[in-house]
């Protein structure tokens, strides 16, 4: 399946640098981003007014479905400035760290399940074993 794309949706805690939730999907939409955010908030027991989401200006994060979910959940929202790539440096750093792991395959994934399995493994490593220089080489999730 040459040319097929998968999309990684990921939320990272800016203070601990922990990847608190992610999912790989076959498409990009506000509905999928909204479902992931709701799942993370439910699983983590996040109450209204406890969370601020800072996002890029991509369609899924600007869509009405996502904005409605944020409002209903009591989640504050901030957004990167248009055409400014360094407004979310921690997420960029996390993605770069994951992309340069030796375990990242050079070949395309066989299917969506294979992509999800690899992301689960990479994020387990990132959260449990990786030492983050931006937090004095402490573990990313501790």
Backbone torsions as a table, in degrees:
resi	resn	phi	psi	omega
1	UNK	NA	67.0	-179.0
2	UNK	-63.8	131.3	175.7
3	UNK	91.5	-3.3	178.7
4	UNK	-76.6	136.2	-177.0
5	UNK	-112.9	147.8	171.6
6	UNK	-121.7	151.7	-175.7
7	UNK	-119.3	126.8	178.2
8	UNK	-94.5	121.0	173.5
9	UNK	-103.7	126.4	-174.2
10	UNK	-143.5	136.8	173.6
11	UNK	-117.3	132.2	-176.6
12	UNK	-122.8	136.5	174.3
13	UNK	-77.7	122.0	-176.0
14	UNK	-69.2	-24.9	-177.7
15	UNK	-83.4	-45.9	-178.8
16	UNK	-91.8	-16.2	-174.0
17	UNK	68.3	14.0	178.8
18	UNK	-75.8	137.3	170.6
19	UNK	-78.7	107.5	-172.5
20	UNK	-87.2	-13.4	177.6
21	UNK	-176.6	147.1	177.8
22	UNK	-158.9	165.3	173.9
23	UNK	-160.3	149.3	175.6
24	UNK	-107.6	129.2	-179.5
25	UNK	-124.8	166.2	178.5
26	UNK	-87.4	-9.2	-179.0
27	UNK	-143.0	177.6	-177.5
28	UNK	-121.0	120.3	179.6
29	UNK	-158.4	156.0	176.8
30	UNK	-65.4	-33.3	-179.7
31	UNK	-63.5	-44.4	178.9
32	UNK	-65.1	-43.7	178.2
33	UNK	-61.7	-40.3	179.5
34	UNK	-64.5	-44.4	178.9
35	UNK	-61.9	-41.3	178.9
36	UNK	-63.8	-45.6	179.4
37	UNK	-60.7	-44.9	179.0
38	UNK	-61.3	-41.7	179.3
39	UNK	-62.6	-44.0	-179.7
40	UNK	-65.1	-45.6	179.8
41	UNK	-61.2	-42.3	179.6
42	UNK	-65.3	-49.2	-177.6
43	UNK	-62.7	-38.4	-177.1
44	UNK	-89.0	-4.3	-179.7
45	UNK	66.8	34.0	-179.3
46	UNK	-76.5	126.0	-178.9
47	UNK	-93.0	160.6	176.2
48	UNK	-55.0	145.3	179.4
49	UNK	68.9	16.0	176.7
50	UNK	-102.8	-10.7	-169.4
51	UNK	-132.1	140.1	170.0
52	UNK	-121.9	129.3	177.5
53	UNK	-105.7	124.6	174.2
54	UNK	-107.8	125.5	-175.4
55	UNK	-132.3	167.7	172.5
56	UNK	-76.6	-174.2	-176.5
57	UNK	-101.6	23.0	178.5
58	UNK	-67.6	157.0	-177.9
59	UNK	-51.8	-46.1	-178.6
60	UNK	-59.4	-33.4	-177.4
61	UNK	-84.7	-17.5	179.3
62	UNK	-99.0	-9.4	-176.0
63	UNK	-64.8	152.3	-177.7
64	UNK	-60.8	-35.5	178.6
65	UNK	-59.9	-44.9	-179.3
66	UNK	-68.6	-43.2	179.8
67	UNK	-61.9	-39.5	177.3
68	UNK	-64.9	-42.3	177.8
69	UNK	-61.1	-43.8	179.2
70	UNK	-60.4	-46.5	-179.3
71	UNK	-64.2	-46.7	-179.3
72	UNK	-63.9	-31.6	-177.9
73	UNK	-87.3	-5.4	-177.7
74	UNK	70.1	31.8	-179.2
75	UNK	-98.5	123.2	176.2
76	UNK	-72.3	153.7	-174.3
77	UNK	-136.2	132.8	170.6
78	UNK	-129.0	157.6	-174.3
79	UNK	-134.9	146.6	175.2
80	UNK	-62.6	152.9	176.4
81	UNK	-73.4	145.6	179.6
82	UNK	-57.7	137.9	176.4
83	UNK	62.6	23.2	176.7
84	UNK	-117.7	110.9	-173.4
85	UNK	-85.1	-8.7	-175.6
86	UNK	-107.4	18.8	178.0
87	UNK	-76.9	-16.5	177.9
88	UNK	-131.1	64.7	-174.3
89	UNK	-65.9	-28.6	-178.4
90	UNK	-69.0	-41.4	176.9
91	UNK	-65.3	-41.5	178.3
92	UNK	-61.0	-41.2	179.2
93	UNK	-64.1	-43.5	179.1
94	UNK	-61.1	-46.8	-179.8
95	UNK	-62.4	-40.6	179.1
96	UNK	-64.3	-42.9	178.4
97	UNK	-58.3	-46.2	-179.3
98	UNK	-67.4	-39.4	-177.5
99	UNK	-66.6	-26.2	-177.6
100	UNK	-99.9	10.3	174.4
101	UNK	-69.4	139.6	178.4
102	UNK	-60.0	-25.0	-178.7
103	UNK	-74.5	-12.4	-179.4
104	UNK	-68.8	121.9	-176.3
105	UNK	-70.2	149.6	177.5
106	UNK	-84.9	-30.4	-178.7
107	UNK	-85.1	157.6	175.9
108	UNK	-62.2	154.8	176.5
109	UNK	-68.8	148.1	176.7
110	UNK	-64.1	-42.6	-176.9
111	UNK	-161.2	-179.0	-178.4
112	UNK	-61.8	-39.6	-179.5
113	UNK	-62.2	-40.2	178.4
114	UNK	-64.0	-39.9	177.5
115	UNK	-64.5	-43.6	179.4
116	UNK	-63.8	-40.7	178.8
117	UNK	-61.5	-45.9	-178.5
118	UNK	-64.4	-43.0	179.0
119	UNK	-61.5	-40.3	177.3
120	UNK	-60.3	-45.0	178.7
121	UNK	-63.6	-46.1	-178.7
122	UNK	-63.1	-42.6	-179.3
123	UNK	-71.7	-31.1	173.5
124	UNK	-62.4	-46.4	176.9
125	UNK	-60.1	-46.8	-177.3
126	UNK	-60.1	-44.6	-176.8
127	UNK	-77.3	-30.5	-172.2
128	UNK	-104.0	-33.0	-172.7
129	UNK	-117.4	-31.9	-176.2
130	UNK	-62.5	137.7	176.2
131	UNK	-105.0	119.1	-172.9
132	UNK	-92.0	121.3	-178.0
133	UNK	-64.5	-28.7	-177.3
134	UNK	-73.9	-12.1	175.0
135	UNK	-123.3	45.8	176.3
136	UNK	56.4	39.3	177.9
137	UNK	59.0	28.5	171.9
138	UNK	-78.9	162.5	177.1
139	UNK	-63.1	143.8	-175.3
140	UNK	-59.9	-27.0	-174.4
141	UNK	-114.0	5.9	-176.5
142	UNK	-106.2	NA	NA
